[in-house]
Amino acid sequence: MGAEKGFSLIEVLVSLAIIALIAVGFLSGLSTSLRSLMVTDEMTTAESLARSQMEYIKNQSYSTSEDYNEIECPLGYEIMVLTSELQTGIQKITVSVNHHDEYVTTLEGYKGDR
């Protein structure tokens, strides 16, 4: 018999299966990378909000009765501030940031009566 020309059906199906496996792995990697990027962006934004709020509070005059929870935030973010008097003239400040009602980060600092 003569030399065969072209591909058999089995060869084509095997090559398509290999291509499909490679594509699934590639798309899975892209999905994981995108999710990682979103989480990193969320953490960076939350840390920036917490640091700026902490600096704002530290630059205010010393007061034990101020409420710092009325803070404007980007869409979906919420900042909670707790202050507690550790001893006369020293406050502990805790700034927590949530994104869509899920905890993201907390920053703690201290403020003294100067």
C-alpha positions as CSV (number, residue, x, y, z in Angstrom):
1,M,0.0,0.0,0.0
2,G,1.1,3.6,-0.6
3,A,2.1,6.2,1.9
4,E,-0.8,7.7,3.8
5,K,-1.6,11.3,3.5
6,G,-3.3,13.6,6.0
7,F,-4.2,12.9,9.7
8,S,-6.5,10.3,11.1
9,L,-9.4,11.2,13.3
10,I,-7.7,9.9,16.4
11,E,-4.6,12.0,15.8
12,V,-6.8,15.2,15.4
13,L,-8.8,14.4,18.6
14,V,-5.6,13.7,20.6
15,S,-4.0,17.0,19.5
16,L,-7.3,18.9,20.3
17,A,-7.3,17.3,23.8
18,I,-3.7,18.5,24.4
19,I,-4.5,22.0,23.2
20,A,-7.6,22.1,25.5
21,L,-5.5,21.0,28.5
22,I,-3.0,23.7,27.8
23,A,-5.7,26.3,27.4
24,V,-7.4,25.3,30.7
25,G,-4.1,25.6,32.5
26,F,-3.4,29.0,31.0
27,L,-6.8,30.4,31.8
28,S,-6.7,29.0,35.3
29,G,-3.4,30.8,35.8
30,L,-4.9,34.0,34.5
31,S,-7.8,33.7,36.8
32,T,-5.6,33.2,39.8
33,S,-3.4,36.1,38.8
34,L,-6.5,38.4,38.5
35,R,-7.8,37.4,41.9
36,S,-4.4,38.0,43.5
37,L,-4.2,41.4,41.9
38,M,-7.7,42.3,43.2
39,V,-6.8,41.2,46.8
40,T,-3.5,43.1,46.6
41,D,-5.3,46.3,45.4
42,E,-7.9,45.9,48.2
43,M,-5.2,45.6,50.8
44,T,-3.2,48.5,49.5
45,T,-6.2,50.8,49.4
46,A,-7.3,49.7,53.0
47,E,-3.8,50.3,54.4
48,S,-3.6,53.7,52.7
49,L,-7.0,54.7,54.2
50,A,-6.0,53.4,57.6
51,R,-2.7,55.3,57.6
52,S,-4.2,58.6,56.4
53,Q,-7.0,58.3,59.0
54,M,-4.4,57.6,61.7
55,E,-2.3,60.6,60.7
56,Y,-5.5,62.8,60.6
57,I,-6.4,61.8,64.2
58,K,-2.8,62.2,65.5
59,N,-2.8,65.8,64.0
60,Q,-6.0,66.8,65.8
61,S,-5.9,68.3,69.3
62,Y,-6.0,65.8,72.1
63,S,-9.5,65.0,73.1
64,T,-11.1,62.0,74.8
65,S,-14.6,62.7,73.5
66,E,-14.2,63.1,69.7
67,D,-16.0,60.7,67.4
68,Y,-13.9,59.9,64.3
69,N,-16.3,57.4,62.7
70,E,-17.9,59.9,60.3
71,I,-15.3,59.5,57.6
72,E,-15.7,59.7,53.8
73,C,-14.4,56.6,52.1
74,P,-14.2,55.2,48.6
75,L,-17.2,53.2,47.5
76,G,-17.5,49.9,49.5
77,Y,-14.9,50.8,52.2
78,E,-15.7,51.6,55.8
79,I,-13.4,52.9,58.5
80,M,-14.0,52.2,62.2
81,V,-12.0,54.2,64.8
82,L,-11.8,53.2,68.4
83,T,-9.9,55.3,71.0
84,S,-9.2,54.3,74.6
85,E,-7.5,56.2,77.3
86,L,-4.6,54.0,78.5
87,Q,-3.5,56.5,81.2
88,T,-3.8,60.2,81.7
89,G,-2.6,61.9,78.5
90,I,-2.1,58.7,76.4
91,Q,-4.7,57.3,74.0
92,K,-4.6,54.1,72.0
93,I,-6.1,54.5,68.6
94,T,-7.3,51.5,66.6
95,V,-8.3,52.1,62.9
96,S,-10.1,49.1,61.2
97,V,-11.0,49.0,57.5
98,N,-13.7,46.9,56.0
99,H,-14.5,46.4,52.4
100,H,-18.0,45.3,51.5
101,D,-18.6,44.3,55.2
102,E,-15.5,42.1,55.2
103,Y,-12.5,42.8,57.5
104,V,-9.4,43.9,55.6
105,T,-6.9,45.5,58.0
106,T,-6.3,47.1,61.4
107,L,-3.8,49.7,62.3
108,E,-3.0,50.7,65.9
109,G,-1.2,53.7,67.2
110,Y,-0.9,56.0,70.2
111,K,-1.5,59.7,70.8
112,G,-0.2,61.8,73.6
113,D,-1.5,65.0,75.1
114,R,1.2,67.5,74.1
